Amino acid sequence: MKYILFLLATIIGTSISAQDLSENKRHILKSVEKHEAKLIEISDAIWASAEIAFEENQSSDLLADYAEENGFKVDRGVAGMPTAFVATYGSGKPVISVLGEFDALPGISQKAVPTKSPLKIGAAGHGCGHNLFGAASLGSAIAVKELIEKGNIEGTIKFLGTPAEEKFFGKLWMAEAGLWDDVDVNMSWHPAAEMKADVQSSLALVDFIVEFYGQAAHASADPWNGRSASDALELYTTGINYYREHIQPTVRMHYHIQDGGQVVNVVPDYSKLWVRVRNTDRKGMMPVYEQVMKMAEGAAIMANVEYKVSLVSGLYEVLVNRRGGEIMQQNLELLGPIEYSEEEVAFGKMIQEETGKPQVGMDSEIKPLEATKEHPGGGSTDVGDVSWNVANINLGVTTAPKDTPWHSWAVVACGGMSIGHKGMTYASKALAFTMIDLFEDPEKVEEVKAEYKERKGDHIYKAMIPEGPPPIGSN
């Protein structure tokens, strides 16, 4: 018996004991252990390829192929996106889905070392840990699939390969295509610097492009013959910056100048910038978005140029599900914290030193279930749109040291070594444990769904995307 307890503790990396686990949860641990080496290999290959939005061909294939190898039926190229797919196993209810992301961020390539050192200068890197995200979620889906196959549980498991979370938000097109219409509960996790069942929302967001069209002329010989698109751009950004004083403190506005003219001696006839508006919810975001769009016309009038505003996409805030969070919380407490080696702690402290943070190492303490904040702040995610289509349970798992700057080289470094790998395998277990609770107890499924329906109310979801197909090839 002592040997069995030791073996289980070794598998999970914590002090969990056999008597705490059901037969199905013991199977989960064994399954994750069985597939762990392959999942790490897949994660590392995705980390090394670091493919950006809608270009994740190798990354998507690695995950879809391994799902297929493990008996899933895989539908590729769904919702008009070549790198999106759905892997399905089983039949009947409940239908539980789990999300897998795999896109990287441009320009933050990094070796798996704790000092800034690009793997390839100027290349992309997984500064949000999506190489771990997709692999962990697939591991959880495989573990659940094996229990369905054995006849221990009944129902359907779906793993959804979801591209372009960082830029175009691929889940919007998947939601529009109805890919969660038959799903009872969706599972999602995200790499983080702490461990918690996530019962906080995110920010609603809208992305749009503003272009100005003027008349070129010689900047010295006859500038009076020119109409400067760059002038319009500067007037527009000035308007945005003055507007900041008169909006709610929950609002965030960002812009990135993509073309402000090419040379100094030509009055530029074209300019372009990418604008983003966020707020706590879509209701509060839309008036700000509409005002900022109006400003483009005003800037064009002042500079005597033409203008065009093009929607890229927009996101809903996450619709929180506290009942799902409670079920997840129980499983995190069952699993306990991740244990780190001295070398991993030293790696984490060096990351903190390099990024100007207190050198406290890793934080894998299981956080208590938080109160849901009215204004959570933070970032945005297309998981928000999923959560308005199906009851959604969220999880954050430590894959980088405490206070690590996200979307940075530091996260890339951790995602390519054992700190990231440990978080990935832990997420597989936590997701699968929670899914098993749902498969085994229809009442829990109904409770999670009831909260979703109450929070959503009579709102009718509509994806905020432009007409036509997804913008493949637009990077």
N, C-alpha and C positions, 0 to 999 in steps of 0.2 A: 504493500500500500504506500509506503514512504517513497518507493521508486516511482510509482504512478504520479504522486503529488509533485515530485521533483521534475518529472518529465513534462507535466502540464505547465508548471511554472517556467520551465525553459522555453516551451513553445510560445507562451504568451509574453514572456519577459517581465512578469510581475509576480506578486505573491499570491495569486489566485489559487484556491484549493478546489479539488475535484467535487466536494460536496456542494459547492456553490453553483455547479453547472448541471443543466439538463443534458440528456443524451445528445440532443440536437446541437447544443452549444459546444459540447465536447467535439462533435464532428466538425464544427466550424473551425476550431483551433487546429485540428489535424489537417483540414483541407487547406487552410492558409499556409501552414507549414509546408505541405506537400508542393504547393504552387509557388512558394515564396521566391525561390531562386529564379524561376522563369519570369515572375512579375518584376523582380528587380532588374533582370536583363532587359525586359521590355521598357521599363521606366528609364533605364540608363540610355537605351537606344533613342528613345524620344527626346531625352535631355540632350544628347549629342547632336541630333539632327536639328533640333530647335526650329521647327517650321512655324511660320506666322499664319495669320488668318486666311482661311480657304486654300492654303498651300500645304496643308498637313498630310500629304499623300502617304509618306512612309509611316508617320505616326498613326494615322487612321488604320492603315493596313495591318500594322503590328497588333493592334488591339482587336480588330475584327477577325483577323486570321486565328488568333489564339482563342477567341470566343467560338469560332467555327470548329477548331480542333477539339474543343471541350463539349461539343454536342449542341450548341446553339444554332438556331436558324437565323442567318444574318441577311438582312436586307440592306444593301449598300446604295449610296447616292440618294438618300431620301430627301424629301422637301426641296429638291432642286439643287442640292449641294453635294458635289462628288465625294467629299470627305465626311459626310454625315451618314450614320448607319444606326440600325436597330437590331440587336441580338435578342432573340426570344427563346424561351424554353418553358414547356408545360402547357397546361390548358385550364380554363375555368377560373373561378374567383378564389381568393383575391388576386388582383393583378398589381404587383409591386414593381416599380421601375427605379433604376438608379442611374444617376448622371455620370458621364465621364468626359472631362475636358482634356485637351492635348495641344493647345496652341501656345506659342511662345511670344515674347515681346521683342520688338526690334531694338538693336543697338546695345544690348547689355550682355554680350557673350562673356563667359567667365569659366575658368578652370575650377575644379573641385578643390580649391585651396583657400585658406582664410585671409588672403590679402588680394587686393584688386589686381587681377591678371587675366585679360581676355583670352579665351580659347582661340578666337579668331577676331581680330580687330574689326569693329563695325558690324559684326554679325549679331543675330538674335540670341536670346537666352531665356531660360525658364524662370524669370523673376517673380512668377506667381505660383510656381510649383505645379503647373499643370501636367508635367511628366509623371508626377506622383498621383495626381488626381485620377486620371483615367485608369492607370494600372491598379490602384487600390480598389476602385469601384468595380472593375472587372473581377478582381479577386473575390470580392464579396458576392457578386452575382454567381460566380462559379460554385462557391461553397453552398449557396442556397439551391442552385440547380441540382447539385449532387443529392441533396436531401429530397427534392421532388422526385428525382430519378429512383431513389431507394424506396419511395412510397411513405417516407416519414411525415411529409406534409403534402398538401394539395394546393394547386393554384398555378400562377404564371409569374415568371421572373423576366424582366426586360432590362437589358443594359443599353443605354442610349449614348452613342458616340456623338458628342456635340461640339462642332468646330467653332472657331472665330469668336470666342467669348471676349477677347481683349479689344476687338475693333468693331466688327460688323454685327456681333451678337446673333450667332447662328440659331439659337433656340427660338428666336422670334419666328423664323420661317418654319421651324419644326412645330411650334405651337399653332401657327396659322394652318398648317397641314393636318392638324388634329391628332398628332401622335400621342397625346396624353388623354384622348377622349375616353378610352376604355380602361384607364389606369385608376386604381383606388387610392394609392398613396405613392408618392415619389420620395426618393431618398437622395440627399446631396451632402457632400462634405467639401471642405476647402482647407488646404495647407495654411498653417497659422503659426503664431509664436506662443500659443497657449492652448489648453485643452478645455473644451466646453461644448455642451449642447447649445446650439446657437438659436436663441429666441429673440434676436434683435432683427429689425428690418434693415433695409438698405435705402439708398437714395434713388428716387425716380430721376430719369435722365433723358435728354434729347440731344442728338448730334445733328448738325446741319452745316452745309458748306455755303459760304457767301462769296460770290465772284463779282468783280467790277470790270466794266469794259469801257475804255476811253479812246483817245486818239494819240498815236505816237507823234513826236516831233523832236527836233534837235533841242537839247536842253539849254544850249547857249545861244545859237544862231536865231532860232525862232520859237521860243517856248510858248509864245502867245497862240501858236497854231496847235498846241497840244491840249489835251484834256486828260489829266493824270488819274489813272486808276489807283495809283499808289496814294494820292491825296485822299481819295475816297476811303481807302482802307484805313489810313491814319485817323481820319475824322470818325470813322465807324468805331474803331477801338477806343478812341477818346470818349465817345458817347457811352460805350459799355462801362468804361472805368468811372465816369461820373455817375452812372446809374447805380453803381455799387452802394452808394450812400443811402439809397432810397428803396432798398429791398430788405426783406426779412433776413435776419442773421443766419437762418437755415439754408439760404440760397447759396449755391456755388456757380460761378461763371468762369469758364476758361476759354482761351482761344490760342490757336497756333497758326502763325503766318506761314503759308505754304508757298506763296509767290508774291513778292513785293516789288517786282521789277528785276531786270537782269543786269543792267549796266548804268553807270552814273550819268552818262552824257545823252541819255534818251529819256524823254518823258514817257513813262511806261503806259502802255495801252491795256494792260491786263494785271489784275491782282486777285489773290485768292486767300481766304483763311477758313480754317476749320473751327467751329464754335460749339461749345458744349454748355448746357444749362442743367443744373440739378436742383432738387429740393426734396424735402422729406417725403412728399407724396406727389403723385401726378397732378392732383387737383391744385396744389400750390405751385407746381412748376409751370403749368400751361400759361397763366397770365404773363409770367416773366418771359417765357419763350416768345409769346406773341408780341410783346413790347420790343424785345431785342430784334425780332425780324423787321418790325416797323422802322427801327433805326437804320437799317440798311438802305431803305428808300430815302431817308433824310440825308444820309451821307452821299448817296448818289446825286441827289438834287444839288447839294452844296458844291460838289466837284464837277457837276455838269457831265455826268457819265451815266451809262446804263448799269443795271445790276441784275443778279439772279440769285435766288435762295433755293437750295436743294436739300431736302430731307435725306439724311443718311439712315437713321433709325432712332427709336426711343424706347426706354425701358420703364417698366413698372417697378415700384418698390416691392420688396419681398413681403408677402402676406404671411405673417408669423403664425405658427401652429404650436401653442404651448403644450397641448396634450401630447403631441409627438415629441416635443422636447423633454417632457417628463419621462417618457419611455426610453428615449436615448440616454437621459441622465442616469437612469438605473443601470444601464449597461456600461457606461463609463465608470461608475463607481464599482461595478463588478470586476471590470478589467483592471482598474487601478492605473497608476501613472506609468509612463515609460521609464525604464532604467537605462542610464547612459554610462559608458566607460569613461575612465579618466581622460583618455585621448579625445573623446567626443566633447567632453566638458571643456577641455583646453581649446579645442577647435572653436567652440562657441564663444569662449571668452576672447579669443583673438579677433573673431568677427566683431564683437562688441567694441574692442579696442580700436579697430580700424574704422569703425563707423561712429566713434565718439559717444558710445553708450556705456553705462555702468557695467563692469565686468562681473556679472552675476551668473553667467552660464545659461543652462537650459531651464525652462519652466514647463514641466509636464504634470504639475499638480492638477487634479480634477477640480475645476471651478464649480461652485454651487450654481444651481439654476438661477439665473438672474431675473429680476423684474424687467419686463419689456419697456424700453424707453419710448417716450412720445417722439423725441427727436434724436435718433441714434447717431447721426453723422456718419462718417466713414465713406465708403465707396459705393459702387453700383454694380449690378450683375444681372445678366439675362435669366438667372434662376428666378428673379422676381416675376418675370412673365410666366414661367412654368408654374409658380405658386398661385397665380390667378386662374390656372386651368385645372389644377389638381392639388389636393392636400400635400404639403411638402414638409419634410423633416430635415433640418440642417445640423451640421456638425463641423466644429473646428478642431484640428489636430496639430500638435506641435511638430513642425518640420524645420524650424530655424530657431536661433537663440532669442531670448526675451528682448523686446524692443528693436528687433532687426528692421531696418527700413525695407518696406515691401516694394515690389517692382524694381529691385536693385540687384547688383552683382552679388550681394551677400546671400540672397535667397537662392540664386542660381548655384552658388558654391555648395550650399547645404543640400540642394536637391540632387546633386550628383554623387553624394557619399552617404555613409551609414546613418547620419542624423536624419536625412530625408527618407532613407529606406525604412528606418524604424517607425517613423510617422506613417508611412504608406501602409505597412503591414498592420499597424494598430488600427488605422482607419478601416481596412478590410474587415477586421474582426468586429469593430463597433457597429459598422453598417449592417453586417450580416446578423449579428446578435439581435439588433433592433428589428430587422426584417423577419427573423424567426418569431419574435414575439407577436408580430402582426399576423403571420401565417398561422400561428398556433391559436390565436384568440380573435375570432371575428368581432367580438365586442370592442376590442381596442381599435380595430380598423374603423368601426362605425363611430367611435368617439372622436377619432382624428378627423374623419370626414365631416362629422357634425360641426366641429369647430370651424373647419374650412368654409362650410356653407354659411355659417352665421357671420363670419368675418367678411366674406365676399358680398353677402347681401344680394341685392338684385342687379349688381353691376354686370354689364355684358362686356366681356373681354374683346378687345380689338387690337391686334398687333400694330404698332406704330412703325410701319415700314413703307418705303416708296412703292409705287406701282411697278410691276414687272418682276423678273426673277432676282434671286440674290446676286449681289455685285461681285461675282467671281472674277478674278483677274484685275481687281481695282486697287491693289496695294501700290 
